[in-house]
Amino acid sequence: MSQSNSRAFKNAAYSHIAEVGKALSSPARIEILELLAQAPRTVEVLAGEISQSVANTSHHLQALKRAHLVTTERDGLYVIYSLAGGDIAELMAQLQSVAARHSAELEKLKREFFDDPAGLEPLDGDALLDRLRAGDVVLLDVRPEREYAEGHLPGALSMPLSVLESRIDELPRDCEVVAYCRGPFCTFSAEAVRRLRERGFEALRADVSVHSLSVRQKEHWDEVYRSKAPDSVSWYRPRLEQSLAWIEASGLGSDAHIVDVGGGASTLVDDLVERGFERLSVVDLSEEALAHSRARLGDAAADVQWVVGDATTRLFEEASIDLWHDRAVFHFLTDETRRDAYVDALRAALRSGGFAIIATFGPTGPERCSGLPVTRYASADIAAALGEGFELIDQADDEHVTPWGAPQDFAYALLRRV
Ligand SMILES: C[S@@+](CC[C@H](N)C(=O)[O-])C[C@H]1O[C@@H](n2cnc3c(N)ncnc32)[C@H](O)[C@@H]1O
């Protein structure tokens, strides 16, 4: 690689990146991306929402499409626009939070607009999670129902602003109501809070979006792996014996595509490399976790596919996986929507006849892990939790012992995709 080659490479690479920046350099296009982060839409619907002509909106959408930020799909006579990936929604949430943190003008604008007559500060992500864990609030999603159906915060009730008044009596009066909407610059939740208070409810706004919490989840796990050594976390186990035994017994050849979902810094990948498996992928929300495994594996890491991503999204091509392994990730999906999304991703990616190994906390296991609530399963119930399309082949109960000697009940299920 010559020096002039390296200059040419950098020039070309940065101009591709600048194309993305250029596509973002328009208030209308940022608003469009925020709307598409909630749910796909047609150009006509978008035009109405951003108060621009269809021609103008279409022009903006073409710019976003050229930068590969949106994709289209035809539905009869309509063209439906969507984000090209969940990471774009996270980018928008990050962009907004960077702007709010570093622009005093924006902060002032927001304060003046959302000034709360009761003098209450909106809940931020941390405060909202604390209140949800304490269980003393009702969380209300006041966006249109279609946006709620695309994804919502765990435990949230859907009550779009347009029907709030007619359904207000469904809400309990003995606890505070917290409303959230599309994000920090959407006005639905402020309006919902005003109407709720008018009707005598104790109500508060949460300054979050569905995507800002997913960014926060990643930050949570990154912080865990930054602050703790991989062998000092409660789930650390020098070797995943049960999983290895089932993988060896599966009869899969060395060319099988095996994915460790939420693999963290687990040593399973090392053991699979050692056994000659050649097509291994490890997925995790946390880049920090994967960095530990890559460093541990050394040169062998180059032959593994490392994916920073969310197991509840489709990260792999359809029917491209021979074995899906998940130890202690599925149990974090305490909300039905996230569980459904995970199962959808698993069903799509696992080929027919392929295997899934799912391990969760068992019925007497802890109720939380890493500060987060979990759902516990008996090994016999894991298949039912996944729903149709899986045949239970084997099940096992295991007592995991944490690095500080505490026993934890784990449940394992080996399933086949039918
Ligand atoms: C309890 S640890 C288990 C790690 C590993 N499977 C093991 O057995 O050592 C849970 C792991 O799942 C990751 N994780 C949590 N939610 C996830 C999600 N939705 N998608 C991908 N990874 C996730 C976390 O970053 C963490 O590494």
The ligand as an SDF file (V2000), in Angstrom:
LIG
                    3D

 27 29  0  0  0  0  0  0  0  0999 V2000
  -25.9500  -12.1120   30.7050 C   0  0  0  0  0  0  0  0  0  0  0  0
  -24.9410  -11.7270   29.3610 S   0  0  0  0  0  0  0  0  0  0  0  0
  -24.6020  -13.3160   28.6590 C   0  0  0  0  0  0  0  0  0  0  0  0
  -23.3950  -13.3340   27.7770 C   0  0  0  0  0  0  0  0  0  0  0  0
  -23.0640  -14.6810   27.1590 C   0  0  0  0  0  0  0  0  0  0  0  0
  -24.1390  -15.2190   26.3650 N   0  0  0  0  0  0  0  0  0  0  0  0
  -22.6640  -15.6860   28.2270 C   0  0  0  0  0  0  0  0  0  0  0  0
  -23.3300  -16.6790   28.3930 O   0  0  0  0  0  0  0  0  0  0  0  0
  -21.6180  -15.4470   28.8330 O   0  0  0  0  0  0  0  0  0  0  0  0
  -26.0820  -11.0270   28.2400 C   0  0  0  0  0  0  0  0  0  0  0  0
  -25.4050  -10.5100   26.9810 C   0  0  0  0  0  0  0  0  0  0  0  0
  -26.4040  -10.1970   26.0280 O   0  0  0  0  0  0  0  0  0  0  0  0
  -26.1320   -8.9400   25.4410 C   0  0  0  0  0  0  0  0  0  0  0  0
  -27.4310   -8.4250   25.0460 N   0  0  0  0  0  0  0  0  0  0  0  0
  -28.4490   -8.0030   25.8520 C   0  0  0  0  0  0  0  0  0  0  0  0
  -29.5250   -7.6840   25.1270 N   0  0  0  0  0  0  0  0  0  0  0  0
  -29.1870   -7.9260   23.8290 C   0  0  0  0  0  0  0  0  0  0  0  0
  -29.8590   -7.7910   22.6020 C   0  0  0  0  0  0  0  0  0  0  0  0
  -31.1200   -7.3560   22.5500 N   0  0  0  0  0  0  0  0  0  0  0  0
  -29.2080   -8.1000   21.4610 N   0  0  0  0  0  0  0  0  0  0  0  0
  -27.9170   -8.5320   21.4900 C   0  0  0  0  0  0  0  0  0  0  0  0
  -27.2310   -8.6740   22.6280 N   0  0  0  0  0  0  0  0  0  0  0  0
  -27.8510   -8.3890   23.7760 C   0  0  0  0  0  0  0  0  0  0  0  0
  -25.4170   -8.1620   26.5080 C   0  0  0  0  0  0  0  0  0  0  0  0
  -24.5870   -7.1570   25.9810 O   0  0  0  0  0  0  0  0  0  0  0  0
  -24.6030   -9.2540   27.1880 C   0  0  0  0  0  0  0  0  0  0  0  0
  -23.3540   -9.4330   26.5760 O   0  0  0  0  0  0  0  0  0  0  0  0
  1  2  1  0
  2  3  1  0
  2 10  1  0
  3  4  1  0
  4  5  1  0
  5  6  1  0
  5  7  1  0
  7  8  2  0
  7  9  1  0
 10 11  1  0
 11 12  1  0
 11 26  1  0
 12 13  1  0
 13 14  1  0
 13 24  1  0
 14 15  1  0
 14 23  1  0
 15 16  2  0
 16 17  1  0
 17 18  1  0
 17 23  2  0
 18 19  1  0
 18 20  2  0
 20 21  1  0
 21 22  2  0
 22 23  1  0
 24 25  1  0
 24 26  1  0
 26 27  1  0
M  CHG  2   2   1   9  -1
M  END
$$$$
